[in-house]
């Protein structure tokens, strides 16, 4: 028996998610889900990611700048 999700089932799932998490948290949940799916796809493709950048802003983390400065100071 195949498992098929039609439009009615999707609406029911969406209503349940709205009740459980509320409207205010949906963008956070959607963003986290999207990042997780992208990370999974990149992992399956074998792509390396730069962990020093923040996905939301594209800016480098402050901690990476500090560690680079320490490395330069040592040499």
Steps between C-alpha positions, in 0.01 A plus 500: 500500500682817384512804721365803314458848640232699325392861538252415777767329708741792448237746623435288809875481573535877455211567741655271761838674462330839540327385819815349651757767411294812435520747216800692639733202498424375148773708328759367746389143444495542122846656498644226718340233285637660183852524644482137607392384155774707330762361738379147435517547123847651521612211718363245256671676210828506692537878489708669765348804669673793664398478865636848570208672329156546644234364262247768585723803447788366293741678734794336665475413865699713741667191644660416166655848481647464848651159427653628175655796683648264762649282227655801327639626830672165566690511168 
